[in-house]
Amino acid sequence: MNITLHQLEILEAVVIAGSITKASRALKLSQPSISQQLYKLEENLGVQLIIRNRQGASILTPAGEYWHRVSAGVLEHMYNVTRVHEETYLTSNVKITLGITPTLRGAFITSAARIAQEQEHYLKFELVTAVSSDRLVEKLRLHKINCAVVSDTDLIDDASSYKITKLFEDRIAWAVPSIVSDADIREALNFSAPRKDTNPILKRYVEVSQDSFTSYGSRDWFSANLPHSVASFSAPSFATAIELVADGLATSTVALSLLPNLPPNILRKVNFFEIDGTKINVVLAVRKHLMTHSSYAQFYNRLVSYCHDDYWPSMENLEMKKFSNFHMKTKVK
């Protein structure tokens, strides 16, 4: 049999991503290339490993399940021995690849970069972004990054493979231009239909396509609490949405973890209403074996300390209003 590591990597990527299309994005390879390598692997083994259904999803055959377990073990072993080699014989080659979502920017990024640069044997600090926590976990599994800031719920199946430490509690807030009065907000929230004098800003919201740490989507939230409001704008991230809010164009839901990274001129133009029941634990995850290397361990521990001592308190100290104090009729789901 002529089975290559590349073929096993492709099999793992398809299994983890759930389809050839998604694996293509993760590996940055064309779908025909992935299909060809899978076909060669199946031809070498003499069995079918994956069944593609009409929706494009990939379903493993019994043989596919077996080779999925084999490939996961082989790839994990190769990754570990390669990393040990680098850390033992190429000690000047410490590369920290940190995965984050677009919400973490500004102060968080510069602090993480500074901590990385101060480590012994530092070579390079690389930031990798993904639109959601589960996408970052996928990159961790594929060894595209060596540490990530993710939701703890996305690591339940992989907890034994990683060193995991809570960084902070993230929540969702409703962002409203500061030019909108509390009276206008209370009126808009407590009438099932908009009145003629309803502030027009409260009739528009920004639909955020970013799948943040919480599954609490903007469309669902506005449907439940401001059903007369229309998704007049669409933005790829909370960071973009908040700029539209600051300009007085609409309201939006945002993650609280974004707020410490916003400049004062944006914060002055926006009022934030904390939404109950949207808490999620955000953690730092790194493969356990990397913690045996002093540079990775120090980076990990110092980033955790920064979040506990500075970043999380800066989130908690922000001036917020309680959404529940304004919404009298229905509770947030």
N, C-alpha and C positions, 0 to 999 in steps of 0.2 A: 504494500500500500504506500502511496506517495501523498501523505497527508501533511499539509503545511500549517505553520502557526497562523499564517494569514487567513487560511480557510477557517480555522477554529475561531479566530477573532471575529470573522464575519458571522459565523453561526451564533456566537454569543451576542453580538450586536443586534441581530434580528430577533433573538429570543427576548432580550432585555427591552428593546424598543417596541416589539409586538408586531412589526411589519417591515417589509423590505423598504417601503417608502420612508418610514421614520429612521430606519437604520442608515439609509442613504444620507440623511441629514447629519446624523451623529458622526458618521465616519468620513463625511465629505467625499463620498464615492458615488458614481452614477448607479442607478438601479440596475442597468444591464450588467455592469461589472460585478455587482453583488450577486445577481442571479447566476451569472456564469461561474463564479467561484463556488456557490452552493451546489450547482449542477455537477461540477468536477468532484466535489467532496462526496456527493451522493453516488456518483459513478465509481469512485475509488472504493467506497464501502459496499456498493452493490445493493443499497437500500434507499428508500425514500425517507428523508428526515423531517421535512416540513410540508404541510398541506396548506395551500393558499386558498382561502374562501373568497366569495364574491365581493366581500367588503375590503379585501386586501390584507386582512389579518392573517398571521402565520400561526398555524396549529402544529404542535410537535406530534410526530408518530411515536410509538414506544421506542423505536430505535433512536429517534430524535431526542427523546427524554434522556436516554442513556448517554448519547454523545454530548448533550448539553452539560451533564454532570462532569463528564470527562474533560471537556474543553474548559469549563470553569476552573477545575482543579489545575490543569496544565498551565493555563494563562496566569492564574494566581501565583503558581510556583515560579514561572519565568519572570513575572514582575518582581517578585520578592528577591530572587537571586540576582537579578539585574540591579535592583536598588541597593542590595548589600554590596555588590561590586563597586557601584558608584560611590557609596558612602565610605567604603573601606580603602579603595585604591585611588579614588578621584575626589578626595575630601574638599578640594576647592570648588567642586561642582555642585553646590547646593542651590537648587532651583525650587522656589516656592511658587506653586500654581494654585491660587485661591479662587474658588468659584463663588460668585455672589449674584443676587438679582439686582436689577436697575435701581431699586429703592435705596440700596446702600451705596452712597456716593459721597462726594465732598469730604467732610471731616473723617468719615470712617475709612475711606480709601487712602487718604494721605497718612493717617495714623498707622494703618496696616503696612503700607509701603515703608514707612520710617522704621517700624519695628523689624521688618524683614531685612532692611539694609544694614541694621546694626548687628546682625548675627555673624558669627565667625564663619568663614568659608563661604560667605554670601557671593553668589554669582548673578542671580536674576530673580526678580519678583514679577510674576505675570498674573494679571487679573483676567478671569474668564467669566463672562456674564451669560445668564440664561433667563428666560422669561419667567421661570417658575422653579420652586424648590425641587419638585420631582425631576425636572430636567437636569438639575445639578447633581442629584443623586445618581442619575443615569450616567453622567460624565464620570463620577467617582467610580462606579462599577466598571466602566470601560477604561479606567486609568488615564483619562484625558486630563484630570486634575488630581492633585494629591491632598487637598483639603477644601472644605466648603462650608458656607454659612447656610443652613437649611432648617426646615421645620422638623422637629423631632418625630412627628408622625410619619414622615416619608422614609425614616431609617429603621422602622420597626423590624423589617425582615432582615436587615443587615447589621443590626446593633453589635453583634459579636465580633464583627470584622473591624470596627472602628473605635477609636477613642472619642468619646462624645461628652461635651460639657455645655451646659446651658449658658447662653450669652445674655439674653434678655427676653422679656415678654413683649411680643408685638400685638398691637390691637388695631382695629379699624376706626377711623374717625370720619365724620362728615365735614367737608371743607366748604365754607360759605364766604363769599366776598364780604369784607367788613363793612361795606356800604349798605348791606342789607340789615335792617333793624330786627331786634328780637321780636317785636310785635308782628312784623311781616312773617317771620319764620313760624311763630306760634299759630298764626292764622292759617298759613299754607298747610301746616301739618295736621290741623284739626278740623279741616273741612274736606269732605269726600270729593267735591268738585271745586275747581278754581273759581274764585270770584272775579268780577271785573277789575277790582283794584288790587288783585294779587300781584305782588312784585314779579315782573317778567323774568328776572334772573332765576327765581324759584321754579319756573316752568321749564327750565333747561338744565340738563346735566351732561357731564363728560363720561362717556362709556369707556372704561379702561380695559384694554385687551390683555394687559399683563395679568397672568394668573399668579397672584401674590401668595404669601405664606398661608393665607386663609382662603377657603373656597367661597367666602362671602362675596359673591359677585356684585358689581355695581348695578347691573340691570335688575337683579332680584331685589336688592335693597330698595331701589327707587320704586319698583312696582309695589312693594309692600308699604312704603312709607310716604311716597309722593307719587301716587299713581297718575296724576295729571301732568307730571313732568316728563319731558321728551328728551331722548338721547340726541341732542343737537350736535354734539361733537364726539369724536372718537380719538383716543390717544393710546400710544403703545405702552405707556408706563405712568405710574403715579407722579413721577417727576415732571412729565410733560403736562399732565392734567392740572397740577397745582398752578402752573403758570397761566393757564386759561382762567382758572378761578381767581387768581390774583388780579387779572385784568378785568374782572367784573363780568365775564361772559356767561358763567354758569356755575353750578355747584358740582361737587364730585366726592366720592369716597376715596380715602387715602390711607396708607399704612402709617402708623405713628413713627415707625423706625425711619421714615423719610425726614421727619421734621427737624432733627438736629443738624441735618445737612443743608437746610435751606438758608439763604442769606436773609438778613434782617429786613430788607426792602420787600421781600415776598411775605414774610411772617406778619409784617405790619398790615398787610392788605387782606389777610384771611383770618376768619374766626374758625376754630375747630371745636366740634361737638363729639365728645367721646361716646362711642356706641357700646353698650354693655353686651356681654356674651360673645365677643369676637376674639378672645385671648388665644394666642398660640405661642408655644415655647420655641424659641429660635436657638439653635445650637451650632457649635463649631465641631465639625467631624474631620478626622484625619485617620488614615490607616494605622492600626496599632503599631506595626513594626517600625514606622517612621519615628515614633516617640523614643526609640532607643538611640536615635541620633541627636546629639545635643543641640544642634542648630534648629532642627525642626521642633524639638521639644520646647526650646526657649521661645521660639516664635509663637507656638501654640499657647503657651502659658501666659506670655505677655499680652497677646491679643485678648485672651479671656480676661485678664486683669484690667485692661483698658476698657472693655465693655462693661465690666462690673463697677469700676471706679468712676468712669467718665461718661461713656455713651448712654448706658441705661439710665443713670441719674438725670442726664440732660433731657431724655425723653419724659421722665416722670415729672420734671420741674416745669415743663411747658404749660402755659396757661390754657386751660381747656374748659369747655362748658359741657354739662351733662345733657346728652340728647334726650334722655328720659324725662328731664324736667320740662321739655317743650312739647313732647308728644303725649297728649292726654288720652287718646282713644285706643291705640293699639300698641302692643309691646313689640320690640325688635325680636325677630325669630332667630 
